[in-house]
């Protein structure tokens, strides 16, 4: 198991987005040949960042847990089933009632059916493909709000690049850094991946590596629980020969050196360079993050309720992380990318794979998360989002993306699908939007993925039109969309 901590001691701790390292500061701070002081340069940069941000009222969310259902769950076979439709459209699974009058799920989600009154369903997620019919490009859009210039006909992209738009989580932790000594952004149990493209849409891109997620990628498949019983967080542990007092003395020594170098000290203060050092020191010394990963402290009953599989235990860990102060947790489904084991990409074998593999894990894990957060009083301040990059085709056995599909399989379908959102001021027991008779297209209140991202930003008190500067120092909005105000209570 590997956990990677960007900006750890021994590395350049300045913000790569602004292009300065600690060595650059020392060089410039000691030079009398510049007409403009380093402090002035950094102050202008800081003012530029501050001026770019717009706020939209009080934040409703302190944290977000994104359950990213990669592969495209079939909305018709889960939470938007249809009656009185042709046999090749109708789900092979029976419909069941939920706690919401008139709202039905299929038999695959009996537990979620009983707690859906804690959440909102968006049954009108929709976008026109325009090169986004396959996974990688659609994932990038969902995670960043943007499309890239280099999209092949099959939807595959170039590998991640420092020029990429940031994952929404990176934007959030930059503009709303945690107030606790805690990991700000965690992604588990695997990176975003489609075919050989790994991590596209899952990095901080042009914001710089300081805002990348902390990654926790245990080995094994979805049902391999051995690695989830004890999580190795050695990178967060203090060496046995380095005690708290010794670390504090080192910190005071740094302060003393800075105090004796006024020019550099002013630059550091303007640039908030010490924040990186202080955060790393506090993170290790407090043990807060290390304790959050001690999932074995949970009761057997709680762990069973979430599901003894990697997805369920990842959601339980997500709850522990936000409880400890983490801002953003992204749980990426399935554990093994591109596998037929538990994947939502059901071109073939839908009836068996959804019933025996994917759906039971989703039903147990997501329902347990909603109940657990609510019982602990965390749902009021934690936004929960469960969504894929698209849905599945209304008709079984047809090709919409160039892939082959059996009679017992559905192809990619971005024109209409379902998302679940809950917590942080989101309405409870509400269904937003409506699909047509065959779940092919929205007939009421369509919601674009960009609008869902805008809603996420606004939940944190961040205006979607807030400006960030890319690798060429060009201004770009966080997302070119408006929040869906009807989702709020």
Secondary structure, 3 states (H helix, E strand, C coil): CCEECCCCCCCCCCCHHHCCCHHHHHHHHCCCCCCCCHHHHHHHHHHHHHHHCCECCCCCCCEEEEEEECCCCCHHHCCCCCCCCCCCCCCCCCEEECCCCCCEEEHHHHHHHCCHHHEEEEEEECCCCCCCCCHHHHHHHHHHCCCCCCECCCCCECCCCCCCCCCHHHHHHHHCCCCCCCCCEEEECCCCEECCEECCCCCCHHHCHHHCCEEECCCCCCCCCHHHHCCCCHHHCCCCCCCHHHHHHHHHHHHHHHHCCHHHHHHHHHHCHHHHHHHHHHHHHHCHHHHHCCHHHCCHHHHHHHCCCHHHHHHHHHHHHHHHCCCEEEEEECCCCCCCCCCCCCCCCHHHHHHHHHHHHHHHHHHHHHHHHHHCCCCCCEEEEEECCCEECCCCCCCCCCCCCCCCCCCEECCCEEEEEECCCECCCEEECEECCCCCCEEECCECHHHHHHHHHHHCCECCCCEEECCCCCEEECCCCCCCHHHEC
